[in-house]
């Protein structure tokens, strides 16, 4: 049987084994998960949204 992969916590950078029993994954701990959540709440992270092109008014019926 193969070993579970080792991943890096996105918050602290600590390497840890990917364990499906870890309810905080991909984070290593609850603390790191809450730090990440706080950054979203403070709008430190943003998801880029592309502007939608509007159809030309000349081509509408």
C-alpha positions as CSV (number, residue, x, y, z in Angstrom):
1,X,0.0,0.0,0.0
2,X,1.3,3.5,-0.8
3,X,2.0,6.2,1.7
4,X,-0.4,9.1,2.0
5,X,0.9,12.3,0.3
6,X,2.6,15.0,2.3
7,X,1.1,18.5,1.7
8,X,1.9,22.0,2.7
9,X,-0.5,24.0,4.9
10,X,-1.6,27.0,2.8
11,X,-1.4,29.3,5.9
12,X,1.7,28.4,7.8
13,X,3.6,26.4,5.3
14,X,4.1,23.4,7.6
15,X,4.3,20.0,5.9
16,X,1.9,17.4,7.1
17,X,0.5,14.1,6.0
18,X,-2.8,14.3,4.0
19,X,-5.2,12.6,6.4
20,X,-8.9,12.2,5.6
21,X,-9.5,12.2,9.4
22,X,-8.1,15.7,9.6
23,X,-11.3,17.8,9.6
24,X,-9.3,21.0,8.9
25,X,-7.6,19.9,5.7
26,X,-6.0,21.3,3.6
27,X,-4.9,23.2,6.7
28,X,-2.8,21.5,9.4
29,X,-4.9,22.8,12.3
30,X,-8.0,24.7,13.3
31,X,-5.9,27.7,14.0
32,X,-4.6,27.9,10.4
33,X,-8.1,27.3,9.1
34,X,-9.5,30.2,11.2
35,X,-6.6,32.5,10.1
36,X,-7.5,31.8,6.5
37,X,-11.2,32.4,7.2
38,X,-10.3,35.7,8.8
39,X,-8.4,36.9,5.8
40,X,-11.5,36.2,3.6
41,X,-13.7,38.1,6.1
42,X,-11.3,41.1,6.1
43,X,-11.3,41.0,2.2
44,X,-7.5,40.3,2.1
45,X,-8.3,37.7,-0.6
46,X,-10.3,38.5,-3.7
47,X,-11.7,36.4,-6.4
48,X,-11.2,38.1,-9.8
49,X,-14.4,38.5,-11.7
50,X,-14.3,39.1,-15.5
51,X,-16.6,41.6,-17.0
52,X,-19.2,40.1,-19.3
53,X,-19.4,41.5,-22.8
54,X,-22.8,43.0,-23.6
55,X,-24.2,42.2,-27.0
56,X,-24.0,45.0,-29.6
57,X,-27.2,47.1,-29.6
58,X,-27.0,47.3,-33.4
59,X,-27.6,43.5,-33.7
60,X,-30.6,43.2,-31.5
61,X,-34.0,42.7,-33.1
